[in-house]
Amino acid sequence: MQTIPLLSTLLLIAILIIAMLIYLLREHKREMKNIRHEMRRSINSEYRVILEKWKKEYEKEIRKDAADRSRSTLIGKITEHFIPYLPDFSYNPQDARFMGAPIDFIVFDGLSEGEIKEIVFVEVKTNKGSLSKRERQLRNTIKEHRVKWTQMTRNVDLNTEK
């Protein structure tokens, strides 16, 4: 008969031990979650400090680069408009027609003298400027002679009285 109270005591001790282990496991998980959160916060804070330091170091350089690019673009746009009037332009400025896009000029060489000798597509680049994808496509199309003439006629009724 003594075995039953002993067994019930052992069972009670086992239940208490299991309950204690479950409690410790939950506390451990909670602590791990807090540690992960704190680590993320600390890492984010450190990276913010590093980013701000980098910004301060390179801000002047980034601003200068942006200003240089803006200046270069502006000079390019101005040059595009005035190039026919500069001494190194090979054609009569009166024969040049500004388009801007997808090509800067079309020159109807000889138009001002009354006889067109050739039609020239002119793309203006300043300094180290390079052709865009669309400009390269246009250049290749012209070089491959994939150019044609089309005339469109539209009949318009000029008689307004009915």
Residue pairs with C-beta under 8 A, 6 or more apart in sequence:
72 126
72 127
75 126
76 124
76 125
76 126
76 129
79 124
79 126
80 98
80 100
80 104
80 124
81 98
83 89
83 104
83 105
83 122
83 124
84 91
84 93
84 96
84 105
85 93
89 96
91 107
91 109
91 120
92 109
92 111
92 112
92 113
94 111
94 112
95 107
95 108
95 109
95 110
95 111
95 112
96 105
96 106
96 107
96 122
97 105
97 106
97 107
97 108
98 104
98 105
99 105
99 106
102 134
102 135
102 138
103 121
103 122
103 123
103 135
103 138
104 122
104 123
104 124
105 121
105 122
105 124
106 119
106 120
106 121
106 122
107 119
107 120
107 121
107 122
108 116
108 119
109 116
109 117
109 118
109 119
109 120
110 116
110 117
110 118
121 138
121 139
121 142
123 131
123 135
123 139
125 131
131 139
141 147
